């Protein structure tokens, strides 16, 4: 039996007319908790963190430091494929390898140690590699944009509850993650977009853009994995999201690439798939 398949309608709001999406972003900028912002199960919530893009930007990347020929720049003590997979916890929310999915929720009270990268809140651990990834893309002439990063439990809960009121629980699960089940609460996940065709942001067509292709090829160089892919939906519990990147560190990212293991669930032997109802 196929465990489950997230319906394509998970992208429901993004398929609204572009004008509506733009208005939704504008509303977000006023700090209203907008339902339109948070509906992708793993994703959404466009709009930078309060404070603006330039205020506290982390390590924007030294010129020339991010180009693709550069070897892995951090975590030199970890190497693929002989990585000790017990090195970090998969259940401690502060671990770089914490696994969060529809079977493995986070503590509602968990709040990561956050810093700002290009106006978005991300966990301090992940910030240098994220800055390096963005700088490397820039150096390659590929201009990635950040569209979403950390999202707290309370915000997700408010949005999810709004959808339950509107659609019922089953309908809400098709368009919004239950609170505690989004990787974005870890501060280790980001959603990236592209400048070449912003209309493909949060859409499957992102995979075919220069930015989407660059990410698929280079994310692991900087410690990120494309977390939700087409062949792994039944394992991850999420439909493909070629824009959703999860930081795991360069060691594990290299290990996964070298071994061909496609998911964190498989790498660590953890449960995944749909919610236990
Ligand atoms: Zn996401």
py3Dmol code that shows the C-alpha trace and the ligand (Angstrom):
import py3Dmol

protein = """\
ATOM      1  CA  UNK A   1       0.000   0.000   0.000  1.00  0.00           C
ATOM      2  CA  UNK A   2       1.257   3.354  -0.829  1.00  0.00           C
ATOM      3  CA  UNK A   3       1.566   5.177   2.416  1.00  0.00           C
ATOM      4  CA  UNK A   4       0.114   8.331   1.050  1.00  0.00           C
ATOM      5  CA  UNK A   5       0.609  11.058  -1.384  1.00  0.00           C
ATOM      6  CA  UNK A   6       0.338  14.728  -0.686  1.00  0.00           C
ATOM      7  CA  UNK A   7      -2.092  16.076  -3.235  1.00  0.00           C
ATOM      8  CA  UNK A   8      -0.861  18.639  -5.651  1.00  0.00           C
ATOM      9  CA  UNK A   9      -3.291  20.990  -4.003  1.00  0.00           C
ATOM     10  CA  UNK A  10      -0.631  21.617  -1.397  1.00  0.00           C
ATOM     11  CA  UNK A  11       0.352  24.439  -3.699  1.00  0.00           C
ATOM     12  CA  UNK A  12      -3.162  25.802  -3.690  1.00  0.00           C
ATOM     13  CA  UNK A  13      -2.407  29.405  -2.755  1.00  0.00           C
ATOM     14  CA  UNK A  14       0.546  29.700  -5.067  1.00  0.00           C
ATOM     15  CA  UNK A  15      -1.756  28.945  -7.960  1.00  0.00           C
ATOM     16  CA  UNK A  16      -3.863  31.915  -7.297  1.00  0.00           C
ATOM     17  CA  UNK A  17      -3.455  34.775  -9.695  1.00  0.00           C
ATOM     18  CA  UNK A  18      -0.100  36.426  -9.420  1.00  0.00           C
ATOM     19  CA  UNK A  19      -1.689  39.690  -8.384  1.00  0.00           C
ATOM     20  CA  UNK A  20      -3.264  38.001  -5.429  1.00  0.00           C
ATOM     21  CA  UNK A  21       0.059  36.508  -4.422  1.00  0.00           C
ATOM     22  CA  UNK A  22       1.716  39.875  -4.608  1.00  0.00           C
ATOM     23  CA  UNK A  23      -0.974  41.414  -2.469  1.00  0.00           C
ATOM     24  CA  UNK A  24      -0.558  38.601   0.014  1.00  0.00           C
ATOM     25  CA  UNK A  25       3.135  39.373   0.307  1.00  0.00           C
ATOM     26  CA  UNK A  26       2.381  43.005   0.884  1.00  0.00           C
ATOM     27  CA  UNK A  27      -0.018  42.113   3.640  1.00  0.00           C
ATOM     28  CA  UNK A  28       2.625  39.974   5.235  1.00  0.00           C
ATOM     29  CA  UNK A  29       4.971  42.886   5.364  1.00  0.00           C
ATOM     30  CA  UNK A  30       2.595  44.490   7.778  1.00  0.00           C
ATOM     31  CA  UNK A  31       3.155  41.583  10.131  1.00  0.00           C
ATOM     32  CA  UNK A  32      -0.368  40.310   9.909  1.00  0.00           C
ATOM     33  CA  UNK A  33      -0.473  36.573  10.316  1.00  0.00           C
ATOM     34  CA  UNK A  34      -1.728  35.827   6.894  1.00  0.00           C
ATOM     35  CA  UNK A  35      -3.205  32.501   6.077  1.00  0.00           C
ATOM     36  CA  UNK A  36      -2.035  32.843   2.517  1.00  0.00           C
ATOM     37  CA  UNK A  37       1.503  32.936   3.761  1.00  0.00           C
ATOM     38  CA  UNK A  38       1.773  29.658   5.526  1.00  0.00           C
ATOM     39  CA  UNK A  39      -0.022  27.042   3.713  1.00  0.00           C
ATOM     40  CA  UNK A  40       2.548  24.863   2.135  1.00  0.00           C
ATOM     41  CA  UNK A  41       2.994  21.902   4.398  1.00  0.00           C
ATOM     42  CA  UNK A  42       6.696  22.284   4.655  1.00  0.00           C
ATOM     43  CA  UNK A  43       6.950  25.759   3.353  1.00  0.00           C
ATOM     44  CA  UNK A  44       5.565  29.156   2.585  1.00  0.00           C
ATOM     45  CA  UNK A  45       5.634  32.248   4.748  1.00  0.00           C
ATOM     46  CA  UNK A  46       7.217  34.567   2.235  1.00  0.00           C
ATOM     47  CA  UNK A  47       8.537  37.782   3.592  1.00  0.00           C
ATOM     48  CA  UNK A  48      11.711  38.593   5.436  1.00  0.00           C
ATOM     49  CA  UNK A  49      12.054  38.578   9.150  1.00  0.00           C
ATOM     50  CA  UNK A  50      11.470  41.771  10.990  1.00  0.00           C
ATOM     51  CA  UNK A  51      14.495  43.930  10.907  1.00  0.00           C
ATOM     52  CA  UNK A  52      15.091  44.143   7.213  1.00  0.00           C
ATOM     53  CA  UNK A  53      17.438  42.504   4.857  1.00  0.00           C
ATOM     54  CA  UNK A  54      20.594  44.378   5.482  1.00  0.00           C
ATOM     55  CA  UNK A  55      20.605  45.008   9.205  1.00  0.00           C
ATOM     56  CA  UNK A  56      22.150  41.901  10.597  1.00  0.00           C
ATOM     57  CA  UNK A  57      23.179  39.969   7.597  1.00  0.00           C
ATOM     58  CA  UNK A  58      25.435  37.109   8.444  1.00  0.00           C
ATOM     59  CA  UNK A  59      28.646  36.615   6.586  1.00  0.00           C
ATOM     60  CA  UNK A  60      27.470  37.640   3.209  1.00  0.00           C
ATOM     61  CA  UNK A  61      30.332  35.660   1.789  1.00  0.00           C
ATOM     62  CA  UNK A  62      33.768  36.876   0.990  1.00  0.00           C
ATOM     63  CA  UNK A  63      34.277  37.688  -2.665  1.00  0.00           C
ATOM     64  CA  UNK A  64      35.423  34.667  -4.522  1.00  0.00           C
ATOM     65  CA  UNK A  65      34.896  32.366  -1.598  1.00  0.00           C
ATOM     66  CA  UNK A  66      31.773  30.734  -2.853  1.00  0.00           C
ATOM     67  CA  UNK A  67      32.565  29.648  -6.343  1.00  0.00           C
ATOM     68  CA  UNK A  68      31.924  26.077  -7.223  1.00  0.00           C
ATOM     69  CA  UNK A  69      35.536  24.856  -7.502  1.00  0.00           C
ATOM     70  CA  UNK A  70      36.063  25.526  -3.819  1.00  0.00           C
ATOM     71  CA  UNK A  71      36.071  22.389  -1.717  1.00  0.00           C
ATOM     72  CA  UNK A  72      33.775  21.909   1.202  1.00  0.00           C
ATOM     73  CA  UNK A  73      34.584  24.781   3.471  1.00  0.00           C
ATOM     74  CA  UNK A  74      33.343  23.660   6.837  1.00  0.00           C
ATOM     75  CA  UNK A  75      33.067  20.596   8.997  1.00  0.00           C
ATOM     76  CA  UNK A  76      36.399  19.228   7.763  1.00  0.00           C
ATOM     77  CA  UNK A  77      36.233  16.563  10.430  1.00  0.00           C
ATOM     78  CA  UNK A  78      33.368  14.846   8.704  1.00  0.00           C
ATOM     79  CA  UNK A  79      33.876  13.001   5.494  1.00  0.00           C
ATOM     80  CA  UNK A  80      31.795  10.845   3.225  1.00  0.00           C
ATOM     81  CA  UNK A  81      30.988   8.046   3.070  1.00  0.00           C
ATOM     82  CA  UNK A  82      32.496   6.786   6.310  1.00  0.00           C
ATOM     83  CA  UNK A  83      30.445   9.129   8.413  1.00  0.00           C
ATOM     84  CA  UNK A  84      29.449   8.115  11.938  1.00  0.00           C
ATOM     85  CA  UNK A  85      25.688   8.428  11.769  1.00  0.00           C
ATOM     86  CA  UNK A  86      25.478   8.305  15.550  1.00  0.00           C
ATOM     87  CA  UNK A  87      27.585  11.425  15.818  1.00  0.00           C
ATOM     88  CA  UNK A  88      24.577  13.653  16.416  1.00  0.00           C
ATOM     89  CA  UNK A  89      21.117  13.031  17.805  1.00  0.00           C
ATOM     90  CA  UNK A  90      18.167  12.830  15.438  1.00  0.00           C
ATOM     91  CA  UNK A  91      15.650  13.616  18.183  1.00  0.00           C
ATOM     92  CA  UNK A  92      17.284  16.495  20.066  1.00  0.00           C
ATOM     93  CA  UNK A  93      15.813  19.594  18.442  1.00  0.00           C
ATOM     94  CA  UNK A  94      19.108  21.421  18.855  1.00  0.00           C
ATOM     95  CA  UNK A  95      20.967  18.736  16.908  1.00  0.00           C
ATOM     96  CA  UNK A  96      22.004  19.560  13.355  1.00  0.00           C
ATOM     97  CA  UNK A  97      20.569  16.204  12.364  1.00  0.00           C
ATOM     98  CA  UNK A  98      17.169  16.439  14.048  1.00  0.00           C
ATOM     99  CA  UNK A  99      14.528  14.775  11.893  1.00  0.00           C
ATOM    100  CA  UNK A 100      11.097  16.371  11.796  1.00  0.00           C
ATOM    101  CA  UNK A 101       8.280  14.976   9.725  1.00  0.00           C
ATOM    102  CA  UNK A 102       4.617  13.970   9.996  1.00  0.00           C
ATOM    103  CA  UNK A 103       5.529  11.173  12.425  1.00  0.00           C
ATOM    104  CA  UNK A 104       8.244  12.979  14.333  1.00  0.00           C
ATOM    105  CA  UNK A 105       7.059  16.328  15.681  1.00  0.00           C
ATOM    106  CA  UNK A 106       8.993  18.994  17.484  1.00  0.00           C
ATOM    107  CA  UNK A 107       8.264  20.116  21.024  1.00  0.00           C
ATOM    108  CA  UNK A 108       5.805  23.017  20.734  1.00  0.00           C
ATOM    109  CA  UNK A 109       8.003  25.024  23.085  1.00  0.00           C
ATOM    110  CA  UNK A 110      11.144  24.563  21.029  1.00  0.00           C
ATOM    111  CA  UNK A 111      12.703  27.766  19.796  1.00  0.00           C
ATOM    112  CA  UNK A 112      16.066  27.688  18.045  1.00  0.00           C
ATOM    113  CA  UNK A 113      18.953  30.089  18.456  1.00  0.00           C
ATOM    114  CA  UNK A 114      18.344  32.356  15.504  1.00  0.00           C
ATOM    115  CA  UNK A 115      20.346  34.845  13.495  1.00  0.00           C
ATOM    116  CA  UNK A 116      19.479  36.744  10.361  1.00  0.00           C
ATOM    117  CA  UNK A 117      20.708  35.971   6.866  1.00  0.00           C
ATOM    118  CA  UNK A 118      19.575  38.341   4.158  1.00  0.00           C
ATOM    119  CA  UNK A 119      16.632  39.385   6.256  1.00  0.00           C
ATOM    120  CA  UNK A 120      15.479  35.904   7.222  1.00  0.00           C
ATOM    121  CA  UNK A 121      15.789  34.136  10.538  1.00  0.00           C
ATOM    122  CA  UNK A 122      17.734  30.889  10.471  1.00  0.00           C
ATOM    123  CA  UNK A 123      19.463  28.841  13.115  1.00  0.00           C
ATOM    124  CA  UNK A 124      22.888  30.102  14.038  1.00  0.00           C
ATOM    125  CA  UNK A 125      24.469  26.740  13.116  1.00  0.00           C
ATOM    126  CA  UNK A 126      23.196  26.926   9.565  1.00  0.00           C
ATOM    127  CA  UNK A 127      23.840  30.588   8.870  1.00  0.00           C
ATOM    128  CA  UNK A 128      27.462  30.456   7.646  1.00  0.00           C
ATOM    129  CA  UNK A 129      26.716  27.668   5.174  1.00  0.00           C
ATOM    130  CA  UNK A 130      23.567  29.411   3.978  1.00  0.00           C
ATOM    131  CA  UNK A 131      25.470  32.633   3.413  1.00  0.00           C
ATOM    132  CA  UNK A 132      28.146  30.680   1.572  1.00  0.00           C
ATOM    133  CA  UNK A 133      25.565  28.930  -0.582  1.00  0.00           C
ATOM    134  CA  UNK A 134      23.963  32.208  -1.587  1.00  0.00           C
ATOM    135  CA  UNK A 135      27.346  33.773  -2.281  1.00  0.00           C
ATOM    136  CA  UNK A 136      28.432  30.790  -4.350  1.00  0.00           C
ATOM    137  CA  UNK A 137      25.302  31.034  -6.438  1.00  0.00           C
ATOM    138  CA  UNK A 138      25.886  34.738  -6.952  1.00  0.00           C
ATOM    139  CA  UNK A 139      29.451  34.008  -8.004  1.00  0.00           C
ATOM    140  CA  UNK A 140      28.103  31.583 -10.581  1.00  0.00           C
ATOM    141  CA  UNK A 141      25.722  34.227 -11.892  1.00  0.00           C
ATOM    142  CA  UNK A 142      22.697  32.524 -10.352  1.00  0.00           C
ATOM    143  CA  UNK A 143      20.687  34.811  -8.139  1.00  0.00           C
ATOM    144  CA  UNK A 144      18.810  32.865  -5.546  1.00  0.00           C
ATOM    145  CA  UNK A 145      16.359  34.634  -3.309  1.00  0.00           C
ATOM    146  CA  UNK A 146      15.266  33.572   0.135  1.00  0.00           C
ATOM    147  CA  UNK A 147      11.496  33.273   0.375  1.00  0.00           C
ATOM    148  CA  UNK A 148      10.990  31.666   3.770  1.00  0.00           C
ATOM    149  CA  UNK A 149      13.062  30.421   6.665  1.00  0.00           C
ATOM    150  CA  UNK A 150      12.276  30.016  10.380  1.00  0.00           C
ATOM    151  CA  UNK A 151       8.631  29.796  11.328  1.00  0.00           C
ATOM    152  CA  UNK A 152       7.598  29.355  14.931  1.00  0.00           C
ATOM    153  CA  UNK A 153       5.096  26.917  16.387  1.00  0.00           C
ATOM    154  CA  UNK A 154       2.551  29.534  17.421  1.00  0.00           C
ATOM    155  CA  UNK A 155       2.450  31.097  14.003  1.00  0.00           C
ATOM    156  CA  UNK A 156       2.001  27.729  12.341  1.00  0.00           C
ATOM    157  CA  UNK A 157      -0.685  26.770  14.839  1.00  0.00           C
ATOM    158  CA  UNK A 158      -2.686  29.913  14.145  1.00  0.00           C
ATOM    159  CA  UNK A 159      -2.549  29.349  10.444  1.00  0.00           C
ATOM    160  CA  UNK A 160      -3.396  25.662  10.661  1.00  0.00           C
ATOM    161  CA  UNK A 161      -6.343  26.349  12.965  1.00  0.00           C
ATOM    162  CA  UNK A 162      -7.628  28.891  10.505  1.00  0.00           C
ATOM    163  CA  UNK A 163      -7.644  26.308   7.784  1.00  0.00           C
ATOM    164  CA  UNK A 164      -9.344  23.731   9.981  1.00  0.00           C
ATOM    165  CA  UNK A 165     -12.129  26.221  10.635  1.00  0.00           C
ATOM    166  CA  UNK A 166     -12.457  26.862   6.940  1.00  0.00           C
ATOM    167  CA  UNK A 167     -11.911  23.417   5.415  1.00  0.00           C
ATOM    168  CA  UNK A 168     -12.124  20.893   8.211  1.00  0.00           C
ATOM    169  CA  UNK A 169      -9.202  18.846   9.423  1.00  0.00           C
ATOM    170  CA  UNK A 170      -8.795  16.736   6.296  1.00  0.00           C
ATOM    171  CA  UNK A 171      -8.887  19.743   4.046  1.00  0.00           C
ATOM    172  CA  UNK A 172      -6.486  21.638   6.258  1.00  0.00           C
ATOM    173  CA  UNK A 173      -3.960  18.809   6.077  1.00  0.00           C
ATOM    174  CA  UNK A 174      -3.902  19.177   2.335  1.00  0.00           C
ATOM    175  CA  UNK A 175      -2.797  22.776   2.419  1.00  0.00           C
ATOM    176  CA  UNK A 176      -1.056  23.374   5.718  1.00  0.00           C
ATOM    177  CA  UNK A 177       1.302  21.559   8.043  1.00  0.00           C
ATOM    178  CA  UNK A 178       0.112  20.779  11.508  1.00  0.00           C
ATOM    179  CA  UNK A 179       2.023  22.804  14.063  1.00  0.00           C
ATOM    180  CA  UNK A 180       5.117  20.996  15.249  1.00  0.00           C
ATOM    181  CA  UNK A 181       5.504  19.085  12.002  1.00  0.00           C
ATOM    182  CA  UNK A 182       7.203  21.704   9.878  1.00  0.00           C
ATOM    183  CA  UNK A 183      10.978  21.614   9.428  1.00  0.00           C
ATOM    184  CA  UNK A 184      10.820  25.388   9.375  1.00  0.00           C
ATOM    185  CA  UNK A 185      10.373  25.376  13.158  1.00  0.00           C
ATOM    186  CA  UNK A 186      13.911  24.003  13.490  1.00  0.00           C
ATOM    187  CA  UNK A 187      15.399  27.075  11.844  1.00  0.00           C
ATOM    188  CA  UNK A 188      17.342  24.686   9.624  1.00  0.00           C
ATOM    189  CA  UNK A 189      15.075  24.860   6.578  1.00  0.00           C
ATOM    190  CA  UNK A 190      14.788  27.576   3.978  1.00  0.00           C
ATOM    191  CA  UNK A 191      12.749  28.023   0.844  1.00  0.00           C
ATOM    192  CA  UNK A 192      14.622  29.569  -2.034  1.00  0.00           C
ATOM    193  CA  UNK A 193      13.318  31.243  -5.122  1.00  0.00           C
ATOM    194  CA  UNK A 194      14.732  32.541  -8.326  1.00  0.00           C
ATOM    195  CA  UNK A 195      15.060  35.867 -10.033  1.00  0.00           C
ATOM    196  CA  UNK A 196      14.899  34.446 -13.545  1.00  0.00           C
ATOM    197  CA  UNK A 197      11.274  33.380 -13.214  1.00  0.00           C
ATOM    198  CA  UNK A 198       9.772  34.408  -9.876  1.00  0.00           C
ATOM    199  CA  UNK A 199       6.475  32.952 -11.032  1.00  0.00           C
ATOM    200  CA  UNK A 200       8.002  29.539 -10.437  1.00  0.00           C
ATOM    201  CA  UNK A 201       8.719  30.230  -6.784  1.00  0.00           C
ATOM    202  CA  UNK A 202       6.953  27.584  -4.681  1.00  0.00           C
ATOM    203  CA  UNK A 203       5.984  25.821  -7.888  1.00  0.00           C
ATOM    204  CA  UNK A 204       7.257  22.596  -9.413  1.00  0.00           C
ATOM    205  CA  UNK A 205       8.606  24.558 -12.368  1.00  0.00           C
ATOM    206  CA  UNK A 206      11.256  25.986 -10.034  1.00  0.00           C
ATOM    207  CA  UNK A 207      13.205  22.778 -10.631  1.00  0.00           C
ATOM    208  CA  UNK A 208      13.661  23.753 -14.261  1.00  0.00           C
ATOM    209  CA  UNK A 209      14.891  27.281 -13.663  1.00  0.00           C
ATOM    210  CA  UNK A 210      18.607  28.117 -13.582  1.00  0.00           C
ATOM    211  CA  UNK A 211      18.262  28.651  -9.854  1.00  0.00           C
ATOM    212  CA  UNK A 212      16.510  25.330  -9.330  1.00  0.00           C
ATOM    213  CA  UNK A 213      19.104  23.475 -11.355  1.00  0.00           C
ATOM    214  CA  UNK A 214      21.931  25.168  -9.480  1.00  0.00           C
ATOM    215  CA  UNK A 215      20.426  24.233  -6.149  1.00  0.00           C
ATOM    216  CA  UNK A 216      19.959  20.615  -7.148  1.00  0.00           C
ATOM    217  CA  UNK A 217      23.601  20.437  -8.154  1.00  0.00           C
ATOM    218  CA  UNK A 218      25.281  22.529  -5.461  1.00  0.00           C
ATOM    219  CA  UNK A 219      23.169  22.509  -2.301  1.00  0.00           C
ATOM    220  CA  UNK A 220      25.136  19.608  -0.866  1.00  0.00           C
ATOM    221  CA  UNK A 221      28.403  21.484  -1.404  1.00  0.00           C
ATOM    222  CA  UNK A 222      27.226  23.827   1.307  1.00  0.00           C
ATOM    223  CA  UNK A 223      25.619  21.372   3.691  1.00  0.00           C
ATOM    224  CA  UNK A 224      22.049  21.461   2.427  1.00  0.00           C
ATOM    225  CA  UNK A 225      19.810  18.798   0.962  1.00  0.00           C
ATOM    226  CA  UNK A 226      16.746  19.174  -1.224  1.00  0.00           C
ATOM    227  CA  UNK A 227      14.544  17.523   1.350  1.00  0.00           C
ATOM    228  CA  UNK A 228      11.425  16.607  -0.631  1.00  0.00           C
ATOM    229  CA  UNK A 229      11.828  15.014  -4.028  1.00  0.00           C
ATOM    230  CA  UNK A 230       9.474  13.197  -6.356  1.00  0.00           C
ATOM    231  CA  UNK A 231      10.580   9.639  -5.671  1.00  0.00           C
ATOM    232  CA  UNK A 232      10.610  10.062  -1.906  1.00  0.00           C
ATOM    233  CA  UNK A 233       7.118  11.355  -1.188  1.00  0.00           C
ATOM    234  CA  UNK A 234       5.980   8.216   0.597  1.00  0.00           C
ATOM    235  CA  UNK A 235       9.052   8.337   2.829  1.00  0.00           C
ATOM    236  CA  UNK A 236       9.194  12.035   3.630  1.00  0.00           C
ATOM    237  CA  UNK A 237       5.454  12.600   3.793  1.00  0.00           C
ATOM    238  CA  UNK A 238       5.668  15.605   1.514  1.00  0.00           C
ATOM    239  CA  UNK A 239       5.161  16.175  -2.169  1.00  0.00           C
ATOM    240  CA  UNK A 240       8.215  17.359  -4.102  1.00  0.00           C
ATOM    241  CA  UNK A 241       9.457  20.784  -3.105  1.00  0.00           C
ATOM    242  CA  UNK A 242      12.549  21.540  -5.177  1.00  0.00           C
ATOM    243  CA  UNK A 243      12.847  24.879  -3.377  1.00  0.00           C
ATOM    244  CA  UNK A 244      12.910  23.550   0.194  1.00  0.00           C
ATOM    245  CA  UNK A 245      16.443  23.142   1.495  1.00  0.00           C
ATOM    246  CA  UNK A 246      17.352  21.611   4.806  1.00  0.00           C
ATOM    247  CA  UNK A 247      20.734  22.204   6.391  1.00  0.00           C
ATOM    248  CA  UNK A 248      22.383  19.072   7.756  1.00  0.00           C
ATOM    249  CA  UNK A 249      26.009  20.163   7.533  1.00  0.00           C
ATOM    250  CA  UNK A 250      28.529  19.446   4.858  1.00  0.00           C
ATOM    251  CA  UNK A 251      29.541  16.079   6.294  1.00  0.00           C
ATOM    252  CA  UNK A 252      26.099  14.504   6.168  1.00  0.00           C
ATOM    253  CA  UNK A 253      25.193  16.202   2.908  1.00  0.00           C
ATOM    254  CA  UNK A 254      28.315  14.762   1.305  1.00  0.00           C
ATOM    255  CA  UNK A 255      27.603  11.373   2.831  1.00  0.00           C
ATOM    256  CA  UNK A 256      24.085  11.294   1.424  1.00  0.00           C
ATOM    257  CA  UNK A 257      25.311  12.319  -1.999  1.00  0.00           C
ATOM    258  CA  UNK A 258      28.095   9.751  -1.979  1.00  0.00           C
ATOM    259  CA  UNK A 259      25.899   6.897  -0.819  1.00  0.00           C
ATOM    260  CA  UNK A 260      22.823   7.780  -2.845  1.00  0.00           C
ATOM    261  CA  UNK A 261      20.579   7.674   0.206  1.00  0.00           C
ATOM    262  CA  UNK A 262      17.828  10.122  -0.656  1.00  0.00           C
ATOM    263  CA  UNK A 263      16.175  10.902   2.676  1.00  0.00           C
ATOM    264  CA  UNK A 264      17.051  11.520   6.293  1.00  0.00           C
ATOM    265  CA  UNK A 265      14.465   8.922   7.275  1.00  0.00           C
ATOM    266  CA  UNK A 266      16.292   6.232   5.312  1.00  0.00           C
ATOM    267  CA  UNK A 267      19.731   7.385   6.414  1.00  0.00           C
ATOM    268  CA  UNK A 268      18.812   7.093  10.067  1.00  0.00           C
ATOM    269  CA  UNK A 269      16.166   4.355   9.893  1.00  0.00           C
ATOM    270  CA  UNK A 270      13.395   6.621  11.155  1.00  0.00           C
ATOM    271  CA  UNK A 271       9.652   6.573  10.486  1.00  0.00           C
ATOM    272  CA  UNK A 272       8.134   8.863   7.903  1.00  0.00           C
ATOM    273  CA  UNK A 273       5.153   9.133   5.610  1.00  0.00           C
ATOM    274  CA  UNK A 274       1.784  10.501   6.556  1.00  0.00           C
ATOM    275  CA  UNK A 275       0.474  11.470   9.966  1.00  0.00           C
ATOM    276  CA  UNK A 276      -0.480   8.651  12.297  1.00  0.00           C
ATOM    277  CA  UNK A 277      -4.184   9.344  12.409  1.00  0.00           C
TER     278      UNK A 277
END
"""
ligand_1 = """\
1
ZN
Zn 9.989 24.882 3.020
"""
view = py3Dmol.view(width=600, height=400)
view.addModel(protein, "pdb")
view.setStyle({"model": 0}, {"cartoon": {"style": "trace"}})
view.addModel(ligand_1, "xyz")
view.setStyle({"model": 1}, {"stick": {}})
view.zoomTo()
view.show()
